[in-house]
Amino acid sequence: MIQKLQAREVNLRYLIDNFGLQRVRKADFFPEWQENLPEVTDIEKQLLDRVQDIYYNLVDSPPVLENAVKLTIVSPILFIAGLYESPFQFKAEKSIAIQEEDEGRIIEGRIDVLILKKNFWITVIESKQLSFSTDAALAQLLTYMLADPNPKTPTFGMIATGANFIFAKLVRGGETPQYALSPEFIIRNSCNELYRVLQILKRLSQLPDKT
């Protein structure tokens, strides 16, 4: 009988033991979050400053749940990045399933937001409520990224709590899947680190189509 697990129940130890997942700490493994980033225009900065104001308004009336984060913070950022427009496709609550070949277990889950271009995954986004840490969502995000049907090319992901944002890169071309993380970007910092979040999203959207 095949055992089914929910992605939200999986932790990093499980992915390491059952999928051989390895973390890479070399800076040159994940250059996409730091090199060749597009400029942020004055209009984009003004819009992101308003998103930052929305964040402060939200934290004044806790608790702030996951759907509120997606609606008021994540969705506006994706709009500003142009990821709702052609050639991109937006998929919400996309179901995934990964089967472990040796054990016969199946991991099931739903990706909060999936951005595609020509049917290839661009960015997997996992959103959480403000009280969550990005660490708490990392295993769930990586589980979804492992479900990308195109294992020969890198997969990118983002965790968004509304207050904090972190990007991940997963490469599965070798014997074991490897991943790396960007630094954490914090919306409440005075410099408004949403500017960098937008730059990275736009940079990922400009990567060549997967083949």
C-alpha angles and dihedrals in degrees: 000000000000114000118220125210130187117236091231089062094055120098132194093261089058092051091048094049098041104031101026091239114182130193117224120207099183111118094221092060092073108029094147094085093053111027133070093003117175119244119259111233124224090250091052090050091052091051093047090049088057090051088052089052089052089054092054090048090052096051090054089066109043145218098060109191130206096262091053090052091051094046102043105029114016097040095052091050091052089048093051089048090055093239094135091061133081131312087032126079123208120214122182125197093003112184119231136181130192122191121207105225098210101037100035093227121142123212114206132189148134124254110224094216130001122187115199136182118199089345093305121118115252103170134000112206125198114187127194137180119274094261093061123094120226088239090063091058099041099091091048091051093048090049090057092046090053087060093064104126091218105071096168094071132053121270122212129205141179132207114207123186092168089249099049134034131191132174128216134197122202124193120188102172096106135055094287131028113253130196140184135190136220121227116276115266116212122207096206095060111114093239089059103237090204084089089068092042089056092047092053094047090051091047092053091048090056096055114117116269114270116254 
